[in-house]
Amino acid sequence: MALLIINHLPAVKGWKGERKVRRYILKGMNKNDVLINDVIVPGDDGKTSQIDHVLVSSKGIFVVETKNYSGRIYGKDGDMNWTQVLAYGHNKNRLYSPVFQNTTHIRRLNSLFPNEKLNMNNVVVFAQGNVKYIDSEYVFAPRELKRYLKGCRNDLLQESDIQRIAGAINTYKENPIETNKEHAEGIRETKNKINANICPRCGSALVLRHTKDGREFYGCSNYPKCKFIKKK
């Protein structure tokens, strides 16, 4: 019973999902490609991102976010919030779009290379393969990921570029600027600020605003200098 409980802990489920996805990435790699797992990188916004997998490949750079959610997942590109349905429809949870989440990861990773125009691919993999009700060009089941990687062209990055880019990212893997615990604490602090209607980027107040069609949202009072928007 204790082992069953441990296996259902979010951290353990997340680790198992990442391990499964890592195996499929390895199947889609070429000889000189470099895979970096579980790296925390800083961004030019003063915050950090914990990235599950970064594949630096002759096919390009693939930033992979792994989700090990159960149930049916409903979502599409452009929607900030998706829905998880459990218990035959009796339990519904709102999820922040993992595509949007990974877009933030990519922006911060890109900021490590300010003088280069690197094409980083947004890849979200649902470890349980429950992607039937997701309408997104960036979302894959594990087996689809292998086919996707195999189907990409092989001449985008030279071996020297692969080693240089992977080396720069690996610097943060080998010499972490913060631990996973510190990163998690930073996320909690950000959430607390947002809940208190304080902009986590600049510290200004979040104020109620309206779109042109009348919808309400909370935006930073320091707009247009700061364009942070609170997710509802």
C-alpha positions, -999 to 999 in steps of 0.1 A, spaced: 0 0 0 28 24 9 45 17 -25 12 24 -43 9 58 -25 45 67 -34 39 59 -70 10 83 -72 29 112 -57 31 140 -83 69 142 -81 72 104 -87 47 104 -115 65 133 -131 99 115 -128 84 83 -144 69 103 -172 102 121 -180 121 88 -179 96 73 -204 98 103 -228 136 103 -225 137 67 -239 117 78 -270 139 108 -275 170 86 -275 154 64 -302 150 94 -325 185 108 -321 215 107 -344 250 98 -333 263 133 -327 232 147 -310 232 157 -274 204 153 -249 203 173 -217 178 164 -191 164 183 -161 182 216 -164 173 249 -148 182 280 -169 179 317 -161 160 342 -183 165 378 -190 134 385 -169 153 375 -137 134 342 -133 143 306 -141 128 277 -160 132 240 -152 133 222 -185 127 185 -187 147 178 -219 167 198 -244 177 179 -275 205 197 -294 206 179 -328 215 181 -364 177 185 -368 176 216 -346 170 223 -310 140 207 -293 127 219 -260 106 191 -245 80 195 -218 67 162 -203 33 158 -188 22 126 -170 -15 135 -166 -42 109 -164 -77 112 -178 -89 130 -209 -72 163 -217 -90 189 -238 -71 219 -252 -60 236 -283 -34 260 -295 -42 296 -286 -61 286 -254 -43 296 -222 -62 271 -201 -69 235 -209 -92 209 -191 -84 176 -175 -115 153 -171 -113 124 -145 -138 100 -129 -159 96 -160 -166 134 -162 -173 139 -125 -140 156 -118 -127 184 -140 -95 204 -134 -83 235 -152 -47 233 -165 -24 261 -177 -15 253 -213 17 233 -214 24 248 -248 23 283 -233 44 270 -204 70 256 -227 70 289 -247 82 306 -216 109 279 -212 120 285 -248 122 323 -243 144 320 -213 166 294 -230 169 316 -261 181 345 -239 213 325 -232 222 331 -269 214 369 -274 235 372 -305 221 342 -324 189 334 -341 183 299 -330 153 280 -340 140 262 -309 111 238 -314 83 237 -288 75 200 -280 50 188 -254 47 151 -248 20 134 -228 36 103 -214 3 84 -211 -5 91 -248 -38 107 -240 -37 133 -267 -68 124 -286 -88 155 -276 -59 179 -279 -57 201 -310 -21 213 -311 7 210 -336 31 209 -307 17 180 -287 27 144 -291 23 109 -276 56 92 -270 54 71 -301 45 101 -322 76 119 -308 99 93 -322 84 95 -357 84 133 -355 121 134 -347 130 108 -373 111 128 -399 129 161 -394 157 172 -418 192 164 -407 213 194 -419 202 223 -397 231 223 -373 267 212 -378 285 190 -352 305 220 -340 273 240 -334 258 211 -316 287 208 -292 290 246 -287 252 251 -279 250 219 -258 281 230 -239 266 264 -231 234 248 -218 253 221 -199 271 248 -180 238 253 -160 234 216 -156 269 211 -141 269 244 -122 232 250 -112 223 285 -103 196 271 -80 184 237 -69 151 222 -79 138 230 -43 148 266 -47 132 267 -82 99 253 -67 101 279 -39 105 306 -65 73 294 -83 54 294 -50 66 330 -43 55 341 -78 20 325 -73 17 342 -39 24 376 -55 -1 370 -83 -27 360 -58 -21 392 -39 -25 411 -72 12 421 -73 30 419 -106 58 392 -103 79 409 -130 81 445 -118 63 446 -84 36 470 -95 -1 464 -87 -22 443 -110 -54 462 -119 -87 451 -135 -88 459 -172 -112 451 -201 -106 439 -236 -124 455 -265 -151 429 -264 -157 435 -227 -139 406 -212 -122 412 -178 -86 405 -170 -59 417 -146 -29 435 -161 1 453 -148 -5 489 -138 30 496 -153 17 489 -188 31 493 -215 65 490 -199 54 458 -183 29 436 -202 23 409 -176 -13 395 -175 -27 375 -147 -43 342 -158 -78 338 -147 
